[in-house]
Amino acid sequence: MSDADAAPAAPPTNDLSTTSVRIYLPDERLRSFATFYYFVECAGPLEDFLYPEWGNVRFSLSGSWWVESTQTRAAMPQIGALFGPTDRAAKAISCGGKSAGFGLTPLGWQRMLDVPADRMANRIVDLDRAFFGVAGEDLRARLAEPTTDQEGVAVFDRLLLDRLAERRPNSEAAIRIDRVLRDRPSDVAAFAAAADMPPRTLGRICKQVFGFGAKRLLRRQRFLDTLGQIRITEHPNFSTLMDAEYFDLAHFNHEFHEFMGLSPSQYIAVPRPLMGQAALVQLQAGIPLSFKLPPPPG
């Protein structure tokens, strides 16, 4: 990327009043496949985290939006972007503007898309017609028109319901792994036993559906469950909030740096205008911040 494409520096801000995040649950038939829809506006420069998460579809509707990770610092595609599942934090940077999008659960990824999740892990690509059968620029045009959030929700619901109707059901193996992962097995052997499959098969399906191997997936979920508790605690005490499976605080600190790229104390000191607002509205909507998976189909 040329210097001309580089994102200008956005001065840090703690002012949540300049940022608006609205979150909506999808149609009930989609609850196992899509996490929630979100509509974001910021009145001025913004910089915040994108946490490790499942796949996402995001649209830059106005202004300028960049995503910065350890691999890249790139403008978000204007026609829409497909974000693969991630196991490390990135930064969202804007000079002001609007964006909208939705998250896909692992089962949603398998049901809606043809590309294995591990091929897209920690990657961002243009949202072309091959992914949802609709051109990204067409979807963006519908969202960029002067519409209400409810009309945007309807656009997303229609897109995903149409896709759901034309796709085959999830594999039984993927649903089984999805169910077992909710209980956070202590290790890969326990994971494979509970899922009733050989460890090698478990690892292969975890990569295809969730984006990461079984061991990495368990570490990631343990960290995200703890991070969810930290996000809803005003003055977090890491030694009491960290998951019981961490050996000690040093172990937790190491894992925190692994997934977030900075220490817990550094994280607390960094302004979080976007995710601070998102935490508030998620709680108001009854959506847990513990990164728990939604109920599986059936």
C-alpha positions as CSV (number, residue, x, y, z in Angstrom):
1,M,0.0,0.0,0.0
2,S,1.4,3.4,-0.9
3,D,1.9,6.3,1.6
4,A,-1.1,8.0,-0.1
5,D,-3.3,5.1,1.0
6,A,-2.1,5.1,4.6
7,A,-4.6,6.0,7.3
8,P,-3.9,9.3,8.9
9,A,-3.3,9.2,12.6
10,A,-6.4,9.5,14.7
11,P,-5.8,11.2,18.1
12,P,-7.0,8.9,20.9
13,T,-10.3,9.9,22.5
14,N,-12.3,8.6,25.5
15,D,-15.4,10.5,24.5
16,L,-18.2,7.9,23.9
17,S,-20.6,10.8,23.1
18,T,-18.9,11.2,19.7
19,T,-19.5,7.5,18.9
20,S,-22.9,5.8,18.3
21,V,-23.2,2.0,18.2
22,R,-26.6,0.4,17.6
23,I,-27.0,-3.3,17.8
24,Y,-29.9,-5.5,16.7
25,L,-30.5,-9.3,16.9
26,P,-31.3,-11.0,13.6
27,D,-34.5,-12.8,12.7
28,E,-35.1,-15.7,15.1
29,R,-34.4,-18.2,12.3
30,L,-30.9,-16.8,12.0
31,R,-29.9,-16.7,15.6
32,S,-27.6,-19.8,15.3
33,F,-25.9,-18.4,12.2
34,A,-25.5,-14.6,12.8
35,T,-24.4,-12.9,16.0
36,F,-26.0,-9.5,15.6
37,Y,-26.2,-6.5,13.3
38,Y,-24.4,-3.3,14.1
39,F,-24.6,0.3,12.8
40,V,-21.7,2.6,13.8
41,E,-21.3,6.4,13.5
42,C,-18.4,8.5,14.7
43,A,-18.4,12.3,14.6
44,G,-14.6,12.6,14.6
45,P,-11.4,10.7,14.7
46,L,-11.6,7.3,16.3
47,E,-9.2,4.5,17.1
48,D,-10.1,1.3,18.9
49,F,-9.7,-2.4,19.1
50,L,-11.2,-5.1,17.0
51,Y,-11.1,-8.1,19.4
52,P,-10.5,-11.6,18.2
53,E,-13.8,-12.6,16.8
54,W,-15.7,-14.9,14.4
55,G,-16.2,-13.9,10.8
56,N,-17.7,-10.5,10.0
57,V,-19.2,-8.7,7.0
58,R,-18.6,-4.9,7.2
59,F,-19.6,-2.0,5.0
60,S,-18.0,1.4,5.0
61,L,-21.0,3.7,4.3
62,S,-19.4,7.1,4.6
63,G,-16.1,8.6,5.7
64,S,-12.9,6.6,5.8
65,W,-12.2,3.4,7.7
66,W,-9.0,1.5,8.1
67,V,-8.1,-1.8,9.7
68,E,-4.6,-2.2,11.2
69,S,-3.1,-5.5,12.2
70,T,0.3,-6.9,12.6
71,Q,0.2,-7.9,8.9
72,T,-1.4,-4.8,7.3
73,R,-2.7,-1.3,7.5
74,A,-5.3,-1.0,4.8
75,A,-8.4,0.9,3.9
76,M,-11.6,-1.2,4.3
77,P,-13.0,-2.1,0.9
78,Q,-15.7,0.4,-0.2
79,I,-17.9,-2.3,-1.7
80,G,-17.9,-4.3,1.5
81,A,-15.4,-6.5,3.3
82,L,-15.5,-10.1,4.4
83,F,-13.4,-10.6,7.6
84,G,-12.3,-14.1,8.4
85,P,-12.2,-15.4,12.0
86,T,-9.4,-13.9,14.0
87,D,-7.2,-15.0,16.9
88,R,-5.5,-11.7,17.5
89,A,-6.6,-8.1,18.0
90,A,-6.5,-5.5,15.3
91,K,-7.3,-1.8,15.3
92,A,-10.3,0.0,13.7
93,I,-9.3,3.6,12.7
94,S,-11.6,6.3,11.3
95,C,-11.5,10.0,10.6
96,G,-15.3,10.0,11.0
97,G,-18.1,8.3,9.2
98,K,-20.6,5.5,9.2
99,S,-20.3,1.7,8.9
100,A,-22.6,-1.3,9.3
101,G,-22.2,-5.0,9.3
102,F,-23.0,-8.3,11.0
103,G,-21.1,-11.2,12.6
104,L,-21.3,-14.8,11.4
105,T,-21.0,-17.7,13.9
106,P,-18.8,-20.6,12.9
107,L,-22.0,-22.6,12.0
108,G,-23.1,-19.5,10.0
109,W,-19.8,-19.4,8.2
110,Q,-20.1,-23.1,7.2
111,R,-23.8,-22.7,6.2
112,M,-23.4,-19.5,4.3
113,L,-20.0,-19.7,2.6
114,D,-18.0,-22.2,0.6
115,V,-14.5,-21.1,1.7
116,P,-13.0,-23.0,4.6
117,A,-12.7,-20.7,7.6
118,D,-8.9,-21.3,8.1
119,R,-8.2,-20.0,4.6
120,M,-9.6,-16.7,5.7
121,A,-8.3,-16.6,9.3
122,N,-7.0,-13.1,10.1
123,R,-7.6,-12.0,6.6
124,I,-9.9,-9.3,4.9
125,V,-11.1,-9.6,1.3
126,D,-13.5,-7.7,-0.9
127,L,-17.1,-9.0,-0.6
128,D,-17.8,-10.2,-4.1
129,R,-20.8,-12.0,-5.5
130,A,-19.2,-15.4,-4.9
131,F,-19.8,-15.2,-1.2
132,F,-23.5,-14.5,-0.8
133,G,-24.7,-14.5,-4.4
134,V,-25.2,-10.7,-4.2
135,A,-22.6,-8.1,-5.3
136,G,-21.1,-6.3,-2.4
137,E,-21.6,-2.9,-4.1
138,D,-25.3,-3.6,-4.4
139,L,-25.7,-4.4,-0.7
140,R,-23.7,-1.3,0.2
141,A,-25.9,0.9,-2.1
142,R,-29.0,-0.4,-0.2
143,L,-27.4,0.4,3.1
144,A,-26.0,3.7,2.1
145,E,-29.3,5.1,1.1
146,P,-31.0,7.4,3.7
147,T,-32.7,4.5,5.6
148,T,-33.5,3.8,9.2
149,D,-31.7,1.1,11.2
150,Q,-34.8,-1.0,10.9
151,E,-34.5,-0.9,7.1
152,G,-30.9,-1.9,7.3
153,V,-31.8,-4.8,9.6
154,A,-34.4,-5.9,6.9
155,V,-31.7,-5.8,4.3
156,F,-29.4,-8.1,6.4
157,D,-32.3,-10.4,7.3
158,R,-33.3,-10.8,3.7
159,L,-29.8,-11.5,2.6
160,L,-29.1,-14.2,5.2
161,L,-32.6,-15.8,5.1
162,D,-32.3,-16.2,1.3
163,R,-28.8,-17.6,1.7
164,L,-30.0,-20.0,4.4
165,A,-32.8,-21.3,2.2
166,E,-30.6,-22.2,-0.7
167,R,-27.8,-23.9,1.3
168,R,-27.4,-27.4,2.7
169,P,-27.7,-27.9,6.5
170,N,-24.6,-27.9,8.7
171,S,-22.7,-31.1,9.0
172,E,-23.5,-33.2,12.1
173,A,-19.8,-33.2,13.0
174,A,-19.7,-29.4,13.0
175,I,-22.8,-29.1,15.2
176,R,-21.4,-31.6,17.6
177,I,-18.1,-29.7,17.9
178,D,-20.0,-26.5,18.3
179,R,-22.0,-27.9,21.2
180,V,-19.0,-29.4,23.0
181,L,-17.0,-26.2,22.6
182,R,-19.6,-24.4,24.8
183,D,-18.4,-26.5,27.8
184,R,-14.8,-25.5,27.1
185,P,-13.1,-29.0,27.4
186,S,-9.8,-28.8,29.4
187,D,-7.6,-30.2,26.6
188,V,-7.7,-31.6,23.0
189,A,-8.1,-35.2,24.3
190,A,-11.1,-34.3,26.3
191,F,-12.4,-32.2,23.4
192,A,-12.1,-35.2,21.0
193,A,-13.7,-37.6,23.4
194,A,-16.7,-35.3,24.1
195,A,-17.1,-34.8,20.3
196,D,-16.8,-38.5,19.7
197,M,-14.2,-38.3,17.0
198,P,-10.4,-38.9,16.6
199,P,-8.2,-35.9,17.5
200,R,-7.0,-35.6,13.9
201,T,-10.6,-35.4,12.6
202,L,-11.5,-32.9,15.3
203,G,-8.5,-30.7,14.3
204,R,-9.4,-30.8,10.6
205,I,-13.1,-29.8,11.2
206,C,-12.1,-27.1,13.7
207,K,-9.9,-25.5,11.1
208,Q,-12.6,-25.7,8.3
209,V,-15.5,-24.4,10.4
210,F,-13.9,-22.3,13.3
211,G,-10.7,-21.2,11.6
212,F,-8.2,-22.7,14.0
213,G,-6.9,-26.0,15.2
214,A,-8.5,-27.5,18.3
215,K,-5.7,-26.5,20.8
216,R,-5.6,-22.9,19.5
217,L,-9.4,-22.8,19.6
218,L,-9.6,-23.8,23.3
219,R,-6.9,-21.2,24.2
220,R,-8.7,-18.5,22.3
221,Q,-12.1,-19.3,23.9
222,R,-10.6,-19.3,27.4
223,F,-9.1,-15.9,26.8
224,L,-12.2,-14.4,25.2
225,D,-14.4,-15.6,28.1
226,T,-12.0,-13.8,30.5
227,L,-11.9,-10.7,28.3
228,G,-15.7,-10.6,28.3
229,Q,-15.6,-10.4,32.1
230,I,-13.0,-7.6,32.0
231,R,-15.1,-5.6,29.6
232,I,-18.0,-5.4,32.0
233,T,-16.0,-4.7,35.1
234,E,-15.3,-1.0,35.9
235,H,-12.1,-1.5,37.8
236,P,-11.0,-5.1,36.9
237,N,-8.9,-7.1,39.2
238,F,-7.2,-9.5,36.7
239,S,-6.3,-12.1,39.4
240,T,-9.9,-12.6,40.3
241,L,-11.4,-12.3,36.9
242,M,-9.1,-14.5,34.9
243,D,-10.3,-18.0,34.1
244,A,-9.6,-20.7,36.6
245,E,-7.6,-22.7,34.0
246,Y,-4.8,-20.2,33.9
247,F,-2.0,-21.4,36.1
248,D,-1.3,-18.0,37.6
249,L,-1.3,-14.3,36.7
250,A,2.0,-14.6,34.7
251,H,0.3,-17.2,32.5
252,F,-2.7,-15.0,32.0
253,N,-0.5,-12.0,31.2
254,H,1.4,-14.0,28.6
255,E,-1.9,-15.1,27.0
256,F,-3.3,-11.6,27.1
257,H,-0.3,-10.3,25.2
258,E,-0.5,-13.2,22.8
259,F,-4.1,-12.4,21.7
260,M,-4.2,-8.6,22.2
261,G,-0.6,-7.5,21.5
262,L,-0.2,-5.6,24.8
263,S,-0.3,-6.2,28.5
264,P,-3.6,-6.1,30.5
265,S,-2.5,-2.9,32.3
266,Q,-1.8,-1.3,28.9
267,Y,-5.1,-2.4,27.6
268,I,-7.0,-0.8,30.5
269,A,-5.1,2.5,29.9
270,V,-6.0,2.7,26.2
271,P,-9.2,4.6,25.2
272,R,-11.9,2.4,23.9
273,P,-14.6,4.7,22.5
274,L,-16.0,2.1,20.0
275,M,-15.9,-1.0,22.1
276,G,-16.9,0.9,25.3
277,Q,-20.1,2.0,23.6
278,A,-20.6,-1.5,22.1
279,A,-20.4,-3.1,25.5
280,L,-23.1,-0.8,26.8
281,V,-25.5,-1.5,24.0
282,Q,-24.8,-5.3,24.0
283,L,-25.7,-5.4,27.6
284,Q,-28.9,-3.4,27.0
285,A,-29.8,-5.8,24.2
286,G,-29.2,-8.8,26.5
287,I,-26.3,-10.1,24.4
288,P,-23.5,-11.5,26.7
289,L,-20.0,-10.0,26.4
290,S,-18.5,-13.3,27.3
291,F,-18.2,-14.3,23.6
292,K,-20.4,-17.3,24.2
293,L,-21.7,-19.0,21.1
294,P,-25.4,-18.7,20.5
295,P,-27.6,-21.8,20.6
296,P,-26.9,-24.3,17.9
297,P,-29.6,-25.2,15.4
298,G,-32.2,-27.8,16.5
